[in-house]
Amino acid sequence: MPIPATTAQDVTCTGARRRADDSLVGRLNAEWARLRADPRTESAVAHWAGRHPELAGCLALEDVELAVAAADAEQADRILLALLRLARAGDSLAGRTVLQLMLGKAVRIAMTRAGRDTKPALEHTAVAALWTIVATYPIERRPAKVAANIAMETLRAVTGELTHQLSETPTPPDILAADLVPPAASGRTTADHELLNLLTWAVDEGTITAADATLVLDIYSPAPGSEGGAAAAERHGLSWPAARQRASRAIRKVARQVRADVPAAA
């Protein structure tokens, strides 16, 4: 599951690399090409540039794409935030622009779920999740790391949709653990395999140790016939508070790595 780190240049994908097939992504790209060629969008972009310094100098949608691609991560986030504010004020083109800028991430997120459903179905799920997150992004509460936050929430929503464990609360370690792993009493489900794959990848990446991964598995997803929680902590020679703290720290590391490593490539 190794995937390259996200950069500002990963936020968008322009030119010949864009897909132009009959898939949902291909149709969105075709629609975007028509929007870029429509002279009426130029006046909208000029209006954006007049209201938001982050978009100064942009005269067309292509300029917005190029500005994001040339920006560092912080500047790219400021551009996305400006577009999200415009979208919240009712500018549908601004929201559509954010969707296009992040579309490559949705495609890669769908790719990480390969085997769970057909490629068209996975991409449809990822694009639908992305659009919902763009439309509901909490601008005031999360004004930093906008691209990473959108990508992470899209990944979580897609995973949750596929495992029927959708959750909208992203950060506290205990809640994150509940999102990433199934209840111990639920038995071995698809979510167990999701957790195993995620932890294996994290160990391979050097994010956490194999011992920490084993502890998280034993606590939250014990083998059949074994108890999780405090019983698992005892098997590892740890007190329950110490085990919870260690597992929570490992989960936070994995979550940060996932946020950093969801890239874009449409």
C-alpha positions as CSV (number, residue, x, y, z in Angstrom):
1,M,0.0,0.0,0.0
2,P,3.0,2.4,-0.2
3,I,2.0,5.7,-1.9
4,P,4.1,8.8,-2.5
5,A,3.9,11.8,-0.2
6,T,1.5,14.6,-1.2
7,T,3.0,17.8,-2.7
8,A,1.4,21.0,-3.9
9,Q,1.9,19.7,-7.4
10,D,-0.2,16.6,-6.6
11,V,-3.3,18.7,-5.9
12,T,-4.2,18.9,-9.6
13,C,-3.4,17.1,-12.8
14,T,-3.4,19.0,-16.1
15,G,-2.8,18.4,-19.8
16,A,-2.4,15.1,-21.6
17,R,-2.4,13.0,-18.4
18,R,-6.1,13.6,-17.9
19,R,-8.4,10.7,-18.6
20,A,-10.9,11.2,-21.4
21,D,-12.8,7.9,-21.3
22,D,-16.5,7.2,-20.7
23,S,-16.1,6.7,-17.0
24,L,-17.4,9.2,-14.4
25,V,-13.9,10.6,-14.1
26,G,-13.6,10.9,-17.8
27,R,-16.9,12.7,-18.1
28,L,-16.0,15.1,-15.3
29,N,-12.7,15.9,-17.1
30,A,-14.6,16.5,-20.3
31,E,-17.0,18.8,-18.5
32,W,-14.0,20.6,-17.0
33,A,-12.5,21.1,-20.5
34,R,-15.8,22.7,-21.7
35,L,-15.8,25.0,-18.6
36,R,-12.2,26.0,-19.3
37,A,-13.1,26.8,-22.9
38,D,-16.2,28.8,-22.0
39,P,-15.5,32.6,-22.1
40,R,-18.2,33.1,-19.4
41,T,-16.0,31.4,-16.8
42,E,-13.3,34.0,-17.3
43,S,-15.4,36.8,-15.9
44,A,-16.1,34.5,-12.9
45,V,-12.4,33.9,-12.3
46,A,-11.7,37.6,-12.6
47,H,-14.3,38.3,-10.0
48,W,-12.6,35.7,-7.7
49,A,-9.2,37.4,-8.2
50,G,-10.7,40.7,-7.3
51,R,-12.1,39.4,-4.0
52,H,-9.3,37.0,-2.9
53,P,-5.6,38.0,-3.0
54,E,-4.7,34.2,-3.2
55,L,-6.2,34.2,-6.7
56,A,-4.7,37.5,-7.9
57,G,-3.5,37.3,-11.5
58,C,-5.8,34.4,-12.4
59,L,-7.8,35.2,-15.5
60,A,-9.2,31.8,-16.3
61,L,-9.7,28.4,-14.8
62,E,-6.5,27.1,-16.2
63,D,-4.7,29.9,-14.3
64,V,-6.2,28.6,-11.1
65,E,-4.9,25.1,-11.8
66,L,-1.5,26.4,-12.6
67,A,-1.4,28.6,-9.5
68,V,-2.1,25.6,-7.3
69,A,0.4,23.4,-9.2
70,A,3.1,26.1,-8.8
71,A,2.3,26.8,-5.1
72,D,3.8,25.3,-2.0
73,A,1.5,23.3,0.2
74,E,0.5,26.3,2.4
75,Q,-0.2,28.6,-0.6
76,A,-2.2,25.8,-2.3
77,D,-4.3,25.4,0.8
78,R,-5.0,29.1,0.9
79,I,-6.2,29.0,-2.7
80,L,-8.5,26.0,-1.9
81,L,-9.8,27.8,1.2
82,A,-10.6,30.9,-0.9
83,L,-12.5,28.7,-3.4
84,L,-14.3,27.0,-0.6
85,R,-15.4,30.3,0.8
86,L,-16.8,31.3,-2.6
87,A,-18.6,28.0,-2.9
88,R,-20.2,28.5,0.5
89,A,-21.4,31.9,-0.6
90,G,-23.2,30.1,-3.5
91,D,-20.7,30.1,-6.3
92,S,-21.1,26.6,-7.8
93,L,-18.2,27.1,-10.2
94,A,-15.9,27.6,-7.3
95,G,-17.0,24.3,-5.7
96,R,-16.7,22.6,-9.0
97,T,-13.2,23.9,-9.3
98,V,-12.2,22.4,-5.9
99,L,-13.7,19.1,-7.0
100,Q,-11.6,19.1,-10.1
101,L,-8.4,20.1,-8.2
102,M,-9.0,17.2,-5.8
103,L,-10.3,14.7,-8.3
104,G,-7.0,12.9,-8.8
105,K,-6.9,12.2,-5.0
106,A,-10.4,10.6,-5.3
107,V,-9.1,8.4,-8.1
108,R,-6.1,7.2,-6.1
109,I,-8.3,6.7,-3.0
110,A,-10.5,4.5,-5.1
111,M,-7.5,2.6,-6.3
112,T,-6.4,1.8,-2.7
113,R,-9.8,0.0,-2.3
114,A,-9.2,-2.2,-5.4
115,G,-10.8,-5.6,-5.1
116,R,-13.6,-4.4,-2.9
117,D,-15.9,-3.5,-5.8
118,T,-15.7,-2.7,-9.5
119,K,-13.4,0.2,-10.6
120,P,-16.4,2.3,-11.8
121,A,-18.3,1.7,-8.6
122,L,-15.3,2.6,-6.4
123,E,-14.6,5.7,-8.3
124,H,-18.3,6.7,-8.1
125,T,-18.1,6.2,-4.3
126,A,-14.9,8.2,-4.0
127,V,-16.2,11.1,-6.2
128,A,-19.5,11.3,-4.4
129,A,-17.7,11.3,-1.0
130,L,-15.3,14.0,-2.3
131,W,-18.2,16.2,-3.5
132,T,-20.0,15.9,-0.2
133,I,-16.8,16.8,1.8
134,V,-16.2,19.8,-0.5
135,A,-19.7,21.0,0.0
136,T,-19.6,20.6,3.8
137,Y,-16.0,21.5,4.5
138,P,-15.7,23.2,8.0
139,I,-13.9,26.3,6.9
140,E,-13.7,28.1,10.2
141,R,-12.8,25.0,12.2
142,R,-10.2,23.6,9.8
143,P,-8.5,26.4,7.9
144,A,-5.1,24.7,7.7
145,K,-4.0,21.7,5.7
146,V,-7.1,21.9,3.6
147,A,-6.0,19.5,0.8
148,A,-4.8,16.9,3.4
149,N,-8.0,17.2,5.4
150,I,-10.2,16.8,2.3
151,A,-8.2,13.8,1.2
152,M,-8.3,12.2,4.6
153,E,-12.0,12.7,5.0
154,T,-12.6,11.3,1.5
155,L,-10.5,8.2,2.4
156,R,-12.4,7.7,5.6
157,A,-15.8,8.2,4.0
158,V,-15.0,5.7,1.2
159,T,-13.6,3.2,3.7
160,G,-16.6,3.7,6.0
161,E,-19.0,3.3,3.1
162,L,-17.4,0.0,2.0
163,T,-17.3,-1.4,5.5
164,H,-20.7,0.0,6.6
165,Q,-18.9,1.8,9.5
166,L,-19.1,5.4,8.3
167,S,-18.1,8.0,10.9
168,E,-17.8,11.7,10.7
169,T,-15.6,12.3,13.8
170,P,-12.0,12.2,12.7
171,T,-9.4,13.0,15.3
172,P,-9.6,11.7,18.9
173,P,-7.5,8.5,19.2
174,D,-10.1,6.4,20.9
175,I,-12.8,7.5,18.3
176,L,-10.3,7.0,15.5
177,A,-9.6,3.5,16.8
178,A,-13.3,2.8,16.8
179,D,-13.5,4.0,13.2
180,L,-10.5,2.0,12.0
181,V,-11.3,-1.3,13.7
182,P,-14.4,-3.3,14.4
183,P,-15.7,-3.9,17.9
184,A,-14.0,-6.9,19.4
185,A,-17.3,-8.7,19.8
186,S,-18.1,-8.5,16.1
187,G,-15.7,-11.2,15.0
188,R,-13.5,-11.3,12.0
189,T,-15.1,-9.1,9.4
190,T,-14.0,-7.2,6.3
191,A,-13.1,-4.3,8.7
192,D,-10.6,-6.6,10.4
193,H,-8.8,-7.2,7.1
194,E,-8.9,-3.4,6.5
195,L,-7.1,-2.9,9.8
196,L,-4.6,-5.6,9.2
197,N,-3.7,-4.2,5.7
198,L,-3.5,-0.7,7.1
199,L,-1.2,-1.7,10.0
200,T,1.0,-3.9,7.7
201,W,1.5,-0.9,5.4
202,A,2.3,1.3,8.4
203,V,4.9,-1.2,9.6
204,D,6.4,-1.4,6.1
205,E,6.6,2.4,6.0
206,G,8.4,2.5,9.3
207,T,5.5,4.5,10.8
208,I,5.0,2.1,13.8
209,T,6.8,-1.0,15.0
210,A,5.6,-4.5,14.5
211,A,5.1,-4.8,18.3
212,D,2.8,-1.7,18.3
213,A,0.8,-3.1,15.4
214,T,0.4,-6.4,17.1
215,L,-0.8,-4.6,20.3
216,V,-3.4,-2.6,18.4
217,L,-4.7,-5.7,16.7
218,D,-4.8,-7.7,19.9
219,I,-6.7,-4.9,21.7
220,Y,-9.2,-4.0,19.1
221,S,-9.4,-7.1,16.9
222,P,-8.3,-10.1,18.8
223,A,-8.1,-13.6,17.3
224,P,-11.1,-15.9,17.7
225,G,-11.2,-17.2,21.2
226,S,-9.1,-14.4,22.7
227,E,-10.3,-11.3,24.5
228,G,-9.3,-7.8,23.6
229,G,-9.0,-4.7,25.7
230,A,-7.5,-5.2,29.2
231,A,-7.0,-8.9,28.6
232,A,-4.9,-8.2,25.6
233,A,-2.9,-5.6,27.5
234,E,-2.1,-8.3,30.2
235,R,-0.9,-10.7,27.5
236,H,1.6,-8.0,26.4
237,G,2.7,-7.5,30.0
238,L,1.2,-4.0,30.2
239,S,-1.3,-2.3,32.4
240,W,-4.6,-1.4,30.7
241,P,-3.9,2.4,30.9
242,A,-0.4,1.9,29.5
243,A,-1.6,-0.3,26.7
244,R,-4.4,2.2,25.8
245,Q,-1.9,5.0,25.7
246,R,0.6,3.1,23.6
247,A,-2.1,1.9,21.2
248,S,-3.6,5.5,20.9
249,R,-0.1,6.9,20.1
250,A,0.4,4.3,17.4
251,I,-3.0,5.0,15.9
252,R,-2.3,8.7,15.8
253,K,1.0,8.0,13.9
254,V,-0.9,5.9,11.4
255,A,-3.5,8.6,10.9
256,R,-0.9,11.3,10.3
257,Q,0.8,9.0,7.8
258,V,-2.4,8.4,5.9
259,R,-3.2,12.1,5.8
260,A,0.3,12.8,4.4
261,D,0.3,9.9,1.9
262,V,-3.0,10.2,0.0
263,P,-1.8,11.6,-3.4
264,A,-3.5,12.7,-6.6
265,A,-3.1,11.3,-10.1
266,A,-6.0,11.4,-12.4
